[in-house]
Amino acid sequence: MKTMVSIGAFDPTGGAGVLADIRVAGRFGVYGMSVLTAATSQNPKSFNGVEAVSDEMFRKQISDVFDHYRVDAMKCGMIATKSQLKILIDFFDKNTPKNLVIDPIISATLGDRKFDDETIDLYRTLCDYALLVTPNVKEAEIIKDISPSAILSKGGDADSNICVDILKIGDEEVRFTSERIHTTNTHGTGCTMSSAIASCLANGYDLKKSVKIAHGYVNRAIAGAVGLDITDGYGPLNHFVETE
């Protein structure tokens, strides 16, 4: 069985973060594991707080997973502190990551956290180790001038009836388009996309094919969430739709 590790935060609603990532991995037949960066308090109507795990616990989790398990792909989501960024950079410098997808959660969608120049520079350094970085429109502006192997610029936040995701691999550009689905059930879209891509990479697909499969899966997950009716506000995607 193939494996995927999600490095990110706990969302109690399960719509985003490591809970969503592991659910998505399982949907693709991949064994999901996680390294927790923080616990968050959030619900469909508000983001109420975040508490980072200690540096010692963060290091122990990394050792628990990477010293004892084969890792076929990785996804990095919310990194809670500068020290966690530094720990990851040091780890990846000594242990070249395989199929690393970074979803840089540094925008207002996470409680309007503010990032100073040092933090942004650390994020840029972390992205150098990635096979793919998947920023939304706002995140792409914050971490511009990064140099991963590839960038997937997500257009879901753009003001248009057509969503365009643009995959850039060197000088090559591939566009994935879909009609916008008007729904409030879009919580965790970025997490779902990045973990789906990582799962496809773990399964042996190349990057273009992985993004294509993930793009279709996310669209079906959004469309399939329209009738979920499980919350009183901004709801999650339906991760149980067909993967292809």
C-alpha positions as CSV (number, residue, x, y, z in Angstrom):
1,M,0.0,0.0,0.0
2,K,1.2,3.5,-0.8
3,T,1.5,6.2,2.0
4,M,1.0,9.9,2.4
5,V,1.9,12.1,5.3
6,S,0.0,15.3,6.0
7,I,1.8,17.9,8.1
8,G,-0.8,20.4,9.3
9,A,-3.4,21.4,11.9
10,F,-6.4,19.8,13.5
11,D,-9.8,21.3,12.4
12,P,-12.5,20.0,14.8
13,T,-15.1,20.1,12.1
14,G,-13.1,17.8,9.8
15,G,-13.6,20.0,6.8
16,A,-10.0,21.0,6.5
17,G,-6.6,20.1,8.0
18,V,-5.2,16.7,8.7
19,L,-8.6,15.1,9.2
20,A,-9.7,16.1,5.7
21,D,-6.3,15.1,4.3
22,I,-6.4,11.6,5.8
23,R,-10.0,11.1,4.6
24,V,-9.0,12.1,1.1
25,A,-6.0,9.8,1.1
26,G,-8.2,6.9,2.1
27,R,-10.6,7.7,-0.7
28,F,-7.6,7.3,-3.1
29,G,-6.6,4.0,-1.5
30,V,-3.6,5.6,0.2
31,Y,-2.6,5.0,3.8
32,G,-2.7,8.5,5.5
33,M,-0.5,9.6,8.4
34,S,-0.1,13.0,10.0
35,V,2.3,15.2,11.9
36,L,0.3,17.7,13.9
37,T,1.4,21.4,13.9
38,A,-1.5,22.9,16.0
39,A,-5.0,22.5,17.3
40,T,-7.5,25.1,16.0
41,S,-10.9,26.2,17.3
42,Q,-13.2,26.9,14.3
43,N,-16.7,26.4,13.2
44,P,-18.8,27.2,10.1
45,K,-19.2,30.8,11.2
46,S,-15.9,31.8,12.9
47,F,-12.3,31.0,13.5
48,N,-11.7,31.2,17.2
49,G,-8.1,30.3,17.9
50,V,-5.0,28.3,17.3
51,E,-2.6,26.6,19.7
52,A,0.7,25.3,18.3
53,V,2.2,22.0,19.5
54,S,5.6,22.4,21.2
55,D,8.8,22.2,19.2
56,E,9.8,19.0,21.1
57,M,6.4,17.3,20.3
58,F,6.7,18.4,16.6
59,R,10.2,16.9,16.3
60,K,9.0,13.7,18.0
61,Q,6.1,13.2,15.6
62,I,8.4,13.7,12.6
63,S,10.7,11.0,14.0
64,D,7.8,8.7,14.8
65,V,6.7,8.8,11.2
66,F,9.8,9.2,9.1
67,D,12.1,6.9,11.1
68,H,9.7,4.0,10.9
69,Y,7.4,4.2,7.9
70,R,8.0,4.4,4.1
71,V,6.7,7.8,2.9
72,D,5.6,7.9,-0.8
73,A,4.2,11.5,-0.7
74,M,3.8,14.4,1.6
75,K,1.5,17.4,2.0
76,C,2.3,20.4,4.1
77,G,-0.6,22.6,5.2
78,M,-0.7,25.0,8.1
79,I,2.7,25.5,9.7
80,A,1.9,27.2,13.0
81,T,5.2,28.9,14.1
82,K,8.6,30.1,12.8
83,S,10.3,27.4,14.7
84,Q,8.3,24.7,13.0
85,L,9.3,26.2,9.7
86,K,12.9,26.1,10.7
87,I,12.6,22.5,12.0
88,L,11.0,21.4,8.7
89,I,13.7,23.2,6.6
90,D,16.4,21.6,8.6
91,F,14.8,18.1,8.3
92,F,14.3,18.5,4.5
93,D,17.8,19.7,4.1
94,K,19.0,16.4,5.6
95,N,16.3,14.2,4.2
96,T,15.3,15.0,0.7
97,P,11.4,14.9,0.6
98,K,9.7,12.7,-1.9
99,N,6.6,14.1,-3.8
100,L,6.2,17.1,-1.4
101,V,3.1,19.2,-2.0
102,I,2.9,22.5,-0.1
103,D,-0.4,24.2,0.4
104,P,0.8,27.5,1.9
105,I,-1.9,28.5,4.4
106,I,-0.8,32.1,5.0
107,S,-3.8,34.1,4.0
108,A,-6.9,35.6,5.7
109,T,-8.8,32.3,5.4
110,L,-7.1,31.2,8.7
111,G,-8.2,33.8,11.2
112,D,-6.6,36.7,9.4
113,R,-3.1,35.8,10.9
114,K,-0.4,38.3,10.1
115,F,3.1,37.2,8.9
116,D,6.3,39.2,9.2
117,D,9.1,39.3,6.6
118,E,11.1,36.6,8.4
119,T,8.2,34.2,8.3
120,I,7.5,34.8,4.6
121,D,11.2,34.3,3.9
122,L,11.1,31.0,5.7
123,Y,8.0,29.9,3.8
124,R,9.9,30.7,0.5
125,T,12.8,28.6,1.7
126,L,10.5,25.7,2.6
127,C,8.9,25.9,-0.9
128,D,12.3,25.3,-2.5
129,Y,12.0,21.7,-1.3
130,A,8.6,21.1,-2.9
131,L,7.7,19.3,-6.0
132,L,4.5,21.4,-6.1
133,V,3.2,24.5,-4.3
134,T,-0.5,25.2,-4.5
135,P,-1.2,28.9,-3.5
136,N,-4.5,30.6,-4.0
137,V,-4.6,34.1,-5.5
138,K,-3.7,35.9,-2.2
139,E,-1.1,33.4,-1.1
140,A,0.6,33.6,-4.5
141,E,1.1,37.3,-4.0
142,I,2.5,36.9,-0.5
143,I,5.1,34.3,-1.4
144,K,6.0,35.5,-4.9
145,D,9.5,34.7,-6.3
146,I,9.5,31.2,-4.9
147,S,11.3,28.5,-6.9
148,P,9.7,25.0,-6.4
149,S,9.7,22.5,-9.2
150,A,6.1,23.5,-10.1
151,I,3.4,25.9,-9.0
152,L,-0.4,25.3,-9.2
153,S,-2.1,28.7,-9.0
154,K,-5.6,28.1,-7.9
155,G,-8.3,30.3,-9.3
156,G,-11.2,29.4,-7.0
157,D,-11.0,32.7,-5.1
158,A,-11.1,34.8,-8.3
159,D,-14.2,36.8,-9.2
160,S,-15.4,34.8,-12.2
161,N,-17.9,32.3,-13.2
162,I,-15.1,30.1,-14.6
163,C,-12.5,28.7,-12.2
164,V,-9.0,28.3,-13.8
165,D,-6.2,26.4,-12.1
166,I,-2.8,27.0,-13.8
167,L,0.0,24.5,-13.5
168,K,3.4,25.9,-14.3
169,I,6.3,23.5,-14.7
170,G,9.3,25.5,-15.8
171,D,8.3,27.4,-18.9
172,E,5.3,25.0,-19.6
173,E,1.8,26.1,-18.6
174,V,-1.2,23.8,-18.3
175,R,-4.7,25.1,-17.6
176,F,-7.5,23.3,-15.9
177,T,-10.9,25.0,-16.2
178,S,-14.3,24.3,-14.7
179,E,-17.6,26.2,-14.1
180,R,-17.9,27.8,-10.8
181,I,-20.3,26.0,-8.5
182,H,-22.3,28.4,-6.4
183,T,-22.5,26.9,-2.9
184,T,-21.4,27.7,0.6
185,N,-19.9,24.2,1.1
186,T,-16.3,25.0,0.1
187,H,-14.6,24.7,3.5
188,G,-11.3,22.9,3.0
189,T,-11.1,23.1,-0.8
190,G,-7.4,23.9,-0.7
191,C,-6.6,21.0,1.7
192,T,-8.7,18.7,-0.5
193,M,-6.9,19.7,-3.7
194,S,-3.4,19.4,-2.2
195,S,-4.0,16.1,-0.4
196,A,-5.6,14.6,-3.5
197,I,-2.6,15.6,-5.6
198,A,-0.2,14.1,-3.0
199,S,-2.3,10.9,-3.0
200,C,-2.1,10.6,-6.7
201,L,1.6,11.1,-6.7
202,A,1.9,8.4,-4.0
203,N,0.0,6.1,-6.4
204,G,2.6,6.7,-9.1
205,Y,0.9,9.2,-11.4
206,D,3.0,12.0,-12.8
207,L,2.4,15.6,-11.8
208,K,0.2,16.6,-14.7
209,K,-2.0,13.6,-14.3
210,S,-2.2,14.0,-10.6
211,V,-3.3,17.6,-10.9
212,K,-5.9,16.6,-13.5
213,I,-7.4,13.9,-11.4
214,A,-7.4,16.1,-8.3
215,H,-9.0,19.0,-10.1
216,G,-11.9,16.8,-11.3
217,Y,-12.2,15.2,-7.8
218,V,-12.4,18.6,-6.1
219,N,-15.1,19.8,-8.5
220,R,-17.2,16.6,-7.9
221,A,-16.6,17.0,-4.1
222,I,-17.9,20.6,-4.2
223,A,-20.9,19.7,-6.4
224,G,-21.6,16.7,-4.2
225,A,-21.6,18.8,-1.1
226,V,-24.6,21.0,-2.2
227,G,-27.1,18.7,-0.5
228,L,-25.0,17.6,2.5
229,D,-27.1,19.6,5.0
230,I,-24.9,18.9,8.1
231,T,-24.2,22.4,9.4
232,D,-25.7,25.8,9.9
233,G,-23.1,27.7,7.9
234,Y,-20.0,27.4,5.7
235,G,-19.8,23.7,5.1
236,P,-17.3,21.1,4.0
237,L,-16.9,19.3,0.7
238,N,-18.2,15.8,0.1
239,H,-15.0,13.7,0.1
240,F,-16.9,10.5,-0.6
241,V,-17.5,11.2,-4.3
242,E,-15.7,9.1,-7.0
243,T,-12.1,9.9,-7.4
244,E,-12.2,9.7,-11.2
